[in-house]
Amino acid sequence: MKKNLLSLTVLALLSLGGCKDLNISPSDAISTNTLITTTDGLTNALNGAYALFKDHIEFNGTIDQNNMYLRQFYHLSDFASDDIVCAQVTTDPLYYSFTLGHSPAQSNTRYFWYISYKIITGVNTVIDAVEQSGKSDSETNQLLGECYFLRAFCHFNLVRLFGKPYSVDPESQGIILRTNLTDPAQKKRSSVKEVYESVLADAEKAASLMTKSRGVQYASQEAAWSLLARVNLYKEDNIKAIEYADKVIGSGKYTLSTKTTYPNLFANASSNPETIFCIAFTQVDDYGKFGSIASMIYSDGNSGWGEEYASSSLRDAMAQHPEDVRWSYIVPLKDGNGAIQKKNGIEIYYISKFSFQDGLPNLSSPIMFRLAELYLIRAEAKAKTNAVTDALDDVDMIRKNRGLENSLYNKVLPAGQTALDVVLGEKRIEMAFEGHRSYDIYRNKRTMDKNYWGYHLLSLKETDIDLSKKPSGFANLTVPYTNPRTIYFIPIDETLSNPLALQNP
């Protein structure tokens, strides 16, 4: 009877995730080829790891055009936030991020888990080859440092999606750490604290090894410092966050885009002086409406599905300043009379942060770190250490470069707001759609307020609900940081093949 129940449970989970078959393999069971330990061989192997962030890789015996590391990461992060509204029901598993209807068998989390560990195994192979070779020249050390950076970066993104915030419960279960090639296939999850310690150690080692620059499409010492600033901020080690943010800002290698150049920042990410690290796409990587990041949030009428839009919540937060150049990435769809068109009662405001590289509507080189975030990291850490005027100065540095030079705080807090309120409000607008909002809310022990019409409200219709009354009974209308579905289930592939990997509640 128990066996039959287990089989029925697995079948039910698979139906929820839309999976056609289950090819179970542990997270580190990824084949690797013998690595040539020449500089060229190491470079090619490492470049292959970078390519995995953007390529469509075979998973479960097929290549699904919707499966791509960055597409899944942005969907799992941003579509769970209050910055993007879902305009219709869809069979794409991205829908579960909106509704909180998560499943261990949903295909997007399964693929993201798989490809993350494939990248980690790839860089572990390079690390092992380099360390066994004993080479320590500057070129080799640069490549080795990039490997440590990518391993830290992937582990950190995994723990953000599948583990609670450090500030909420550092002893709770995180993810499986894979830091060498001899790890057993069956391995338990490390605690969130242990994962953070590993990420910080890897990023610090990366920063110490990287002394050359291969361009912003590759990791660098400043990229490692940026990761260290971000991770320490999440860990609430504010002094360390400030220290590393200072290193990046003080390096003099990057400058903020101005109100004139900002509208072209994301279409020209690889050449913009604000970019610290991006994943470089070329015209060969233009996936069109199938599998691109942009296709779900933008359409020129034929280029994408355009089914998700900038939320009314975000637009309300920006409404006071129509002169803000950050509006340039929120594109209203208007009819012949200039009225905003609607879909299912939701106003259509497309998002173009992942569009128009080389003029193509679905092409961009997504930015992983840029200078504006470092100012905001420092501002948040300053706010939390009671350096209020310094925090406001950093926020004003952003605002005066975004067309708000006449609306600066000038060291004075608005009535009724804390410095942290100001910083998080500014970060929401500045970093919108770049994969930060949900984490910023929950790690600061706040509640996600999705009190606006959209298909995150499950089966409700626009006419069924008076949103001003905040009805009870709908878990995704307001989401407190204590809600277990602020994180995702560990994919079923891992838990079935690795009984040591316990499932999230």
C-alpha positions in Angstrom: 0.0 0.0 0.0 2.8 2.4 0.9 4.5 1.6 -2.4 1.4 2.3 -4.4 0.9 5.6 -2.5 4.4 6.6 -3.3 3.9 5.8 -7.0 0.7 7.8 -7.1 2.4 10.7 -5.3 5.3 10.8 -7.9 2.8 10.7 -10.8 0.8 13.5 -9.3 3.9 15.6 -8.8 5.0 15.0 -12.4 1.6 16.0 -13.7 1.9 19.3 -11.8 5.3 20.0 -13.3 4.3 19.1 -16.8 7.1 16.5 -17.1 6.9 13.8 -19.6 9.4 11.5 -18.0 11.7 11.3 -15.1 15.3 10.6 -15.8 16.8 10.6 -12.3 20.4 11.4 -11.7 22.2 13.0 -8.7 23.2 16.6 -8.9 26.8 15.9 -9.6 26.4 13.0 -12.1 27.4 15.1 -15.1 29.9 13.6 -17.5 33.1 15.6 -18.1 35.8 15.2 -20.6 39.5 15.0 -19.9 40.8 18.5 -19.5 44.0 19.6 -21.4 46.1 21.5 -18.9 47.4 24.1 -21.3 46.3 27.7 -21.0 44.3 27.4 -24.2 42.6 24.2 -22.9 41.8 25.7 -19.6 40.4 28.8 -21.3 38.2 26.8 -23.6 36.9 24.7 -20.7 36.1 27.8 -18.7 34.5 29.5 -21.6 32.3 26.5 -21.9 31.1 27.1 -18.3 30.2 30.6 -19.2 28.2 29.4 -22.2 26.0 27.2 -19.9 24.4 30.4 -18.5 22.9 31.1 -21.9 22.8 27.8 -23.9 19.8 25.4 -24.2 21.2 22.2 -22.8 19.7 18.7 -23.1 17.8 17.7 -20.0 15.8 14.5 -19.5 16.7 13.4 -23.0 15.5 16.5 -24.9 16.4 20.1 -25.6 13.6 22.4 -24.5 14.0 25.9 -26.0 12.4 27.3 -22.8 15.3 25.8 -20.7 18.1 28.3 -20.1 19.8 29.2 -16.9 19.2 33.0 -17.1 15.6 32.6 -18.3 14.7 30.4 -15.4 16.6 32.5 -12.8 14.8 35.7 -13.7 11.4 33.9 -13.9 11.9 32.2 -10.5 13.1 35.4 -8.9 11.2 38.3 -10.5 7.9 36.6 -11.3 7.5 35.9 -7.6 7.8 39.6 -6.8 5.4 42.5 -6.8 7.2 44.2 -9.8 5.7 42.0 -12.5 2.0 41.1 -13.0 0.8 37.9 -14.7 -1.8 38.7 -17.3 -3.2 35.2 -18.0 -3.2 31.5 -17.0 -0.4 29.6 -18.7 0.9 26.0 -18.8 4.5 27.3 -18.5 5.8 26.5 -15.0 6.7 30.2 -14.6 3.1 30.5 -13.5 3.9 28.8 -10.2 6.1 31.7 -9.2 3.1 34.0 -9.5 0.6 31.8 -7.7 3.0 30.1 -5.2 1.7 26.8 -6.5 5.1 25.2 -6.3 5.8 21.6 -7.0 9.0 19.4 -6.6 8.4 18.3 -10.1 8.0 21.6 -11.9 10.3 21.6 -14.9 11.8 25.1 -14.4 13.2 24.4 -11.0 14.4 21.0 -12.0 16.3 22.4 -15.0 17.8 25.3 -13.0 19.0 22.9 -10.3 20.5 20.6 -13.0 22.3 23.3 -15.0 23.6 25.0 -11.9 25.3 21.9 -10.8 26.5 21.2 -14.3 28.3 24.6 -14.3 29.7 23.9 -10.8 31.0 20.5 -11.9 32.6 22.0 -14.9 34.5 24.6 -12.9 35.4 22.0 -10.3 37.0 20.1 -13.1 39.1 23.1 -14.1 40.1 23.8 -10.5 41.2 20.2 -10.0 43.2 20.2 -13.2 45.0 23.5 -12.4 45.7 22.6 -8.8 47.1 19.2 -9.8 49.3 20.8 -12.4 50.9 23.1 -9.9 50.8 26.0 -12.4 50.6 29.5 -10.8 51.4 32.1 -13.4 49.1 35.1 -13.7 47.1 33.9 -16.6 46.4 30.5 -15.0 45.6 32.2 -11.7 43.1 34.5 -13.4 41.3 31.4 -14.9 41.4 29.7 -11.6 40.0 32.7 -9.9 37.1 32.9 -12.4 36.3 29.3 -11.6 36.1 30.0 -7.9 33.9 33.0 -8.7 31.5 31.0 -10.8 31.2 28.3 -8.2 30.4 30.9 -5.5 27.9 32.7 -7.8 26.0 29.5 -8.7 25.9 28.2 -5.1 24.6 31.6 -3.9 21.9 31.7 -6.5 20.8 28.2 -5.6 20.6 29.0 -1.8 18.6 32.1 -2.5 16.0 30.1 -4.4 15.9 26.9 -2.3 16.9 28.1 1.2 15.6 30.6 3.6 17.3 33.9 4.0 20.3 33.9 6.3 18.7 36.7 8.4 15.6 34.5 8.9 17.2 31.2 9.9 20.9 30.6 9.2 20.7 27.0 10.6 17.9 25.9 8.3 18.6 23.7 5.3 20.4 25.3 2.4 21.5 23.4 -0.7 24.0 20.7 -1.5 27.6 22.1 -1.6 29.7 20.6 -4.4 33.2 21.9 -3.9 35.3 19.0 -5.3 35.1 16.1 -7.8 35.2 13.5 -5.1 31.9 14.4 -3.4 29.6 11.4 -3.0 26.5 11.4 -5.2 24.4 11.1 -2.1 25.1 14.0 0.1 22.9 16.0 2.6 22.1 19.6 2.3 24.4 22.0 4.0 22.9 24.7 6.3 22.3 28.1 5.0 25.1 29.3 7.2 27.5 26.7 5.8 26.6 27.6 2.2 27.3 31.3 2.9 30.6 30.5 4.5 31.6 28.4 1.4 30.4 31.2 -1.0 32.4 33.8 0.9 35.5 31.7 1.0 35.3 31.0 -2.7 34.6 34.6 -3.6 37.5 35.8 -1.4 39.9 33.3 -3.0 38.6 34.4 -6.5 39.4 38.0 -5.7 42.9 37.2 -4.5 43.7 35.2 -7.7 42.2 37.5 -10.4 44.6 40.2 -11.4 43.9 40.5 -15.1 40.8 41.6 -17.0 39.3 39.6 -19.9 36.5 42.1 -20.3 33.1 42.5 -18.5 31.8 39.3 -20.1 34.2 37.4 -17.7 34.6 37.5 -14.0 37.1 39.9 -12.5 38.5 41.0 -9.1 35.8 43.7 -9.1 33.1 41.2 -9.9 34.3 39.1 -6.9 34.2 42.1 -4.7 30.7 42.9 -5.9 29.6 39.3 -5.0 31.2 39.7 -1.6 29.4 42.9 -1.0 26.1 41.4 -2.0 26.5 38.2 0.1 27.7 40.0 3.2 24.7 42.4 2.9 22.4 39.3 2.8 24.3 37.9 5.8 23.8 41.2 7.6 27.6 41.7 8.0 27.1 45.4 7.1 30.7 46.4 7.8 32.0 43.8 5.3 29.4 44.8 2.8 30.5 48.4 3.0 34.2 47.4 2.8 33.7 45.5 -0.5 31.3 48.1 -2.0 34.0 50.7 -1.2 36.6 48.6 -3.1 34.4 48.5 -6.2 33.3 52.1 -6.1 36.8 53.3 -5.2 38.5 51.3 -8.0 37.7 54.0 -10.5 37.0 51.5 -13.2 33.3 52.1 -13.5 31.0 55.1 -13.7 27.2 55.5 -13.3 25.2 56.0 -16.4 23.8 59.5 -16.7 20.2 60.4 -17.4 21.3 60.7 -21.1 23.1 57.4 -21.4 20.9 55.3 -19.0 18.2 54.5 -21.5 20.8 52.7 -23.6 22.6 50.9 -20.7 21.0 47.5 -21.1 21.1 47.3 -24.9 24.8 48.1 -24.7 25.7 46.3 -21.5 29.1 44.9 -22.6 30.4 48.4 -23.5 28.7 50.5 -20.9 31.1 51.8 -18.1 28.5 51.0 -15.4 28.7 47.2 -16.2 30.9 45.1 -13.9 30.0 41.7 -15.1 27.4 40.5 -17.7 26.7 37.3 -19.6 27.5 38.2 -23.2 25.0 37.3 -25.9 25.6 37.8 -29.6 23.3 37.8 -32.6 23.9 34.0 -32.8 22.3 33.8 -29.4 19.1 35.6 -30.4 16.5 33.0 -29.5 13.5 35.0 -30.6 10.2 34.4 -28.9 11.2 30.8 -27.9 13.6 30.7 -24.9 14.7 34.3 -24.7 14.5 36.3 -21.4 12.6 39.1 -23.1 9.9 37.1 -24.9 7.5 36.8 -21.9 7.7 40.5 -20.9 8.0 42.3 -24.3 6.5 42.1 -27.7 6.6 44.4 -30.8 3.5 42.5 -32.0 5.3 39.4 -33.2 8.7 39.2 -31.4 7.5 37.7 -28.1 4.5 36.4 -26.1 4.4 39.5 -24.0 2.2 38.0 -21.3 3.7 39.6 -18.2 3.9 43.3 -17.5 5.3 45.9 -15.1 2.9 45.8 -12.2 0.6 48.7 -11.1 2.4 48.4 -7.7 5.8 49.3 -9.2 4.3 52.0 -11.5 2.5 53.6 -8.5 5.9 53.7 -6.7 7.4 55.6 -9.7 4.4 57.8 -10.4 5.6 60.8 -8.5 8.5 61.3 -10.9 7.5 61.1 -14.6 10.9 62.7 -15.4 12.7 59.6 -14.0 14.6 58.1 -17.0 14.0 54.6 -15.5 10.5 54.9 -17.1 12.3 54.3 -20.4 12.3 50.5 -19.7 8.5 50.4 -19.0 6.8 50.6 -22.4 3.0 51.1 -22.6 1.1 49.5 -25.4 -1.3 52.2 -26.7 -4.2 52.0 -29.2 -4.7 54.5 -32.0 -6.3 57.0 -29.7 -3.3 56.9 -27.2 -5.1 54.9 -24.6 -3.3 52.1 -22.7 -4.4 48.7 -24.0 -5.5 46.0 -21.6 -5.3 42.2 -21.5 -7.8 40.5 -19.1 -8.3 43.8 -17.4 -4.6 44.4 -16.8 -2.9 47.5 -18.4 -0.1 46.4 -20.8 3.2 47.9 -19.8 5.9 45.9 -21.4 9.4 45.6 -19.9 12.4 46.2 -22.3 15.5 45.8 -20.0 16.3 42.6 -22.0 15.7 44.0 -25.4 17.3 45.9 -28.3 20.9 44.9 -28.3 21.8 45.4 -31.9 18.3 46.6 -32.4 16.8 43.1 -31.8 13.7 42.9 -29.5 14.8 39.7 -27.8 18.5 40.2 -27.5 20.5 41.5 -24.5 23.6 40.7 -22.5 22.1 40.5 -19.0 24.0 42.3 -16.3 24.9 40.3 -13.2 26.6 43.2 -11.4 26.7 47.0 -12.1 27.9 50.0 -10.2 24.5 51.3 -9.2 23.9 48.1 -7.1 27.1 48.7 -5.2 26.0 52.2 -4.2 22.7 50.7 -3.0 24.4 47.9 -1.1 26.5 50.5 0.6 23.5 52.7 1.3 21.5 49.8 2.9 24.5 48.8 5.0 25.0 52.4 6.1 21.3 52.7 6.9 21.5 49.6 9.1 24.5 51.0 10.9 22.8 54.3 11.6 24.9 56.3 9.2 21.7 57.8 7.8 23.1 60.9 6.0 25.8 58.7 4.3 23.0 56.3 3.1 21.0 59.2 1.7 24.1 60.5 -0.1 24.5 57.2 -1.9 20.8 57.2 -2.8 21.1 60.7 -4.1 24.1 59.7 -6.2 21.8 57.3 -8.1 18.9 59.8 -8.3 20.9 62.7 -9.7 22.0 60.4 -12.6 18.4 59.3 -13.3 16.9 62.7 -14.0 16.0 63.4 -10.4 18.5 66.1 -9.6 15.7 68.4 -8.4 14.3 65.7 -6.1 17.3 64.8 -3.9 17.1 64.0 -0.2 20.0 66.2 0.7 20.6 64.3 3.9 17.0 64.8 5.1 14.7 61.8 5.7 11.1 62.2 4.4 8.6 62.3 7.2 7.4 58.9 8.3 10.2 56.9 6.6 13.3 55.3 7.9 16.6 55.3 6.0 16.0 51.6 5.1 12.6 52.5 3.7 14.3 55.0 1.4 17.0 52.7 0.3 14.7 49.8 -0.4 12.3 52.0 -2.3 15.1 53.4 -4.5 16.5 49.9 -5.1 13.1 48.6 -6.1 13.0 51.2 -8.9 16.7 51.1 -9.9 17.1 47.3 -10.0 13.6 46.4 -11.1 13.3 43.2 -13.2 17.0 42.3 -12.5 16.3 39.6 -9.9 16.5 41.4 -6.6 13.1 42.4 -5.3 11.8 39.2 -3.7 15.1 38.6 -1.8 15.2 42.3 -0.6 11.7 41.9 0.9 12.1 38.6 2.6 15.6 38.9 3.9 14.5 42.2 5.6 11.6 40.3 7.2 9.0 42.3 5.3 5.8 41.3 3.6 5.2 41.2 -0.1 2.1 43.2 -0.9 0.5 42.0 -4.2 -2.8 43.8 -3.6 -3.5 44.4 -7.2 -5.4 42.6 -9.9 -3.5 39.9 -11.7 -3.5 36.1 -12.3 -1.3 35.6 -9.2 -4.7 35.5 -7.5 -5.3 32.0 -8.9 -8.8 31.5 -10.3 -10.3 34.9 -9.3 -11.6 37.3 -11.9 -11.1 41.0 -11.9 -14.8 41.5 -11.1 -14.7 39.0 -8.2 -12.7 41.0 -5.9 -12.6 44.5 -4.4 -8.8 44.8 -3.9 -9.2 47.8 -1.6 -10.7 45.5 1.1 -7.8 43.0 1.1 -9.9 39.8 1.3 -8.5 37.0 3.3 -8.0 33.4 2.1 -5.8 34.2 -0.8 -2.2 33.3 0.1 -0.6 35.2 -2.7 -2.3 38.6 -2.0 0.2 39.4 0.7 3.1 37.1 1.4 4.9 37.4 4.7 8.6 36.3 4.9 7.5 33.4 7.1 5.5 31.8 4.2 7.2 28.5 3.3 6.6 29.2 -0.4 8.9 32.2 -0.5 11.4 29.4 -1.5 11.0 26.5 -3.9 10.9 22.8 -3.3 14.1 20.8 -3.9 13.6 19.2 -7.3 12.2 15.6 -7.3 15.2 14.3 -9.3 17.5 15.1 -6.3 15.3 13.9 -3.5 14.4 10.6 -5.2 18.0 9.7 -6.2 19.6 11.2 -3.0 17.6 10.3 0.1 20.0 12.4 2.2 18.6 15.5 0.6 15.5 16.3 2.7 12.7 18.2 1.1 11.6 21.7 2.1 8.4 21.8 4.1 
